[in-house]
């Protein structure tokens, strides 16, 4: 099973998040917990979530073939999926 590293500064979406709500910005992660915020929020305002709440997009085999099996950023994944 592939593993995932969530780095501070990454943009993520939550499971069930409305398409109209912008991506969350990862502030930090420790163990199975992450602290995220919206870019428009005050710097001290953060939401603590479990990593199981993060939406992980399905891997499209065509996109993986284009990437030659390499890991791509979520933004690049979205662009390739749309295009």
MARSE-955457 format. One record per residue (C-alpha): x, y, z; residue in one letter. Coordinates in steps of 0.25 Angstrom, whole numbers, padded with zeros to 4 digits, always signed. Example, Ala and Ser with C-alpha at 12.3 -4.5 7.8 and 13.67 -1.06 7.14 Angstrom:
<rs>
+0049-0018+0031a
+0055-0004+0029s
</rs>
This chain:
<rs>
+0000+0000+0000x
+0006+0014-0004x
+0009+0023+0008x
+0007+0038+0008x
+0015+0049+0014x
+0007+0062+0018x
+0017+0074+0019x
+0014+0087+0025x
+0010+0097+0014x
+0003+0086+0006x
-0012+0088+0002x
-0022+0078+0005x
-0037+0075+0004x
-0045+0068+0015x
-0054+0056+0012x
-0068+0062+0009x
-0063+0076+0007x
-0072+0085-0002x
-0065+0088-0015x
-0068+0103-0012x
-0059+0103+0000x
-0044+0105-0003x
-0033+0095+0000x
-0028+0095+0014x
-0013+0099+0017x
-0006+0089+0026x
+0001+0096+0037x
+0007+0084+0044x
+0005+0069+0046x
+0009+0060+0058x
+0006+0045+0058x
-0008+0043+0053x
-0012+0058+0055x
-0011+0070+0046x
-0014+0085+0049x
-0019+0092+0037x
-0025+0106+0034x
-0031+0114+0022x
-0022+0124+0016x
-0032+0135+0020x
-0032+0131+0035x
-0024+0138+0045x
-0010+0132+0047x
-0014+0127+0061x
-0027+0120+0056x
-0025+0106+0053x
-0034+0093+0052x
-0028+0080+0058x
-0032+0068+0049x
-0029+0053+0049x
-0021+0049+0036x
-0033+0039+0033x
-0041+0052+0030x
-0033+0056+0019x
-0038+0053+0005x
-0029+0045-0004x
-0032+0045-0018x
-0034+0032-0026x
-0022+0029-0034x
-0025+0029-0049x
-0016+0019-0057x
-0015+0029-0069x
-0010+0040-0060x
+0000+0030-0054x
+0005+0026-0067x
+0007+0041-0071x
+0015+0042-0059x
+0023+0030-0062x
+0020+0024-0048x
+0026+0036-0041x
+0019+0043-0029x
+0012+0056-0034x
+0007+0068-0026x
-0008+0069-0023x
-0009+0082-0032x
-0002+0075-0044x
-0011+0063-0042x
-0023+0072-0042x
-0018+0079-0055x
-0015+0066-0062x
-0029+0060-0058x
-0036+0072-0063x
-0028+0073-0076x
</rs>
